[in-house]
Amino acid sequence: MKPIVIASISLLLLLSTTGLAPAQWKYQPTAENLKTREWFQDAKFGLFIHWGVYSVLGDGEWVMNQQQIPIDTYEKIPSFFNPTEFDATAWVQMAKAAGMKYITITSKHHDGFAMWNSKVSDYNIVKRTPYGKDVLKLLADECRKEGIKLFFYHSQLDWHNPDYYPRGNTGGSWTGRPESGDMNKYLDYMDTQLSELLTNYGDIAGIWFDGMWDKKDADWRLEKTYKLIHKLQPGALIGSNHHRAPYEGEDFQMFEKDLPGHNTTGFSDEQVVGALPKETCETINNSWGFNLKDNRHKGKRELIQYLVKAAGYGANFLLNVGPMPNGKIQPEHIASLKEMGDWLNVYGETIYGTRGGPLTARDWGVTTQKGNTVYVHLLNWFDESITIPSWGKKIKSAAIFSDKTPVKFLENEYGITLKIPKAKMDEVDTVIALTLK
Ligand code: FHN
């Protein structure tokens, strides 16, 4: 055997023990799954919720790791967690008023605490908190009633379970766990918890995994877990925030704090944009979990433009809030979400059900498309005329989307020139609808 062949076989052997081997199985999404993907791409806007016992400390969802709080100390927190103001109806109504079509909530974050009544661990909201209610059940019931789909965020990384071993880059020896453990046992536990979530909470739109980056080269037994999920709920979508190209068995690709193909935050340095439906997630302030001192709230323009840009990239926008320990959402966040909803009441047609338009994103903005209509979203352009590249289709008519005022246009070898009445310019988004011939 030639050395190069031996080298590739050894590489394959190495990769197969790390779970990164080229897929041996070929995933065929079911018709139900493909239907959910279509729904997902049409839905465009979702609410991300990071909520756990960590909210009590008001210092974000990483507080256990950041402050190096050992498990036996952290375990005291659930006894202070009593979110008596939690109101699933209010949360769902808030999401609906914002124009959101789905909610993705943390079932378990990296601290390992289950926000539902798990039967395989009493480290959960029902057994360990004075509140004693299964908030995921309450939310799932309300979402179903109101036609909002529900995803569960689930952390594969676990700072609490002793079998999460060898440990990764976070949750070190300060947790107080023994220097031993059985990762397969942990993954069995994770699969059982996922089975609970996919069996007892009705139709779930998907599982949003996070945490593989903690042990990049570990064998996460993805095939087993993904097959289990697809068997329990064939319509449920699987996505994983591993910051890489999608793996076999995944149904959508997510981008953290960046639009597809960008890497301003450093999370996406290994990320390759694939062909699956896409979603970009971002925080409404600067934190995922509730952070008392965070006042970097994003304003109306920034939030709406993020949604529009995501749509221009063919991606959904998953916007996060971190509810307070009493179960309420910060009033300033409720107000911002309402502003987005008011905007979508007018401009929803240019976002929902669209796909990324014929032009890639430009400095001036993006395009979205539905059928024969292309929506030009001018996010950053205040001159009275603009020339955009032509994509080979002729234009029948052009109008300001909001009030149908006709827009003069000229098509020639330089592209399409649009003349925008000054009075119609909008500092958030001037939307021009182009009807194609
Ligand atoms: O560590 C998490 C973080 O807490 C948060 O959940 C975000 C959401 O995308 N994901 C991880 C960081 O990549």
Residues whose N, C-alpha, C, O or C-beta is under 5 A from the ligand:
A	BS01	FHN	E61 D210 E256 W288
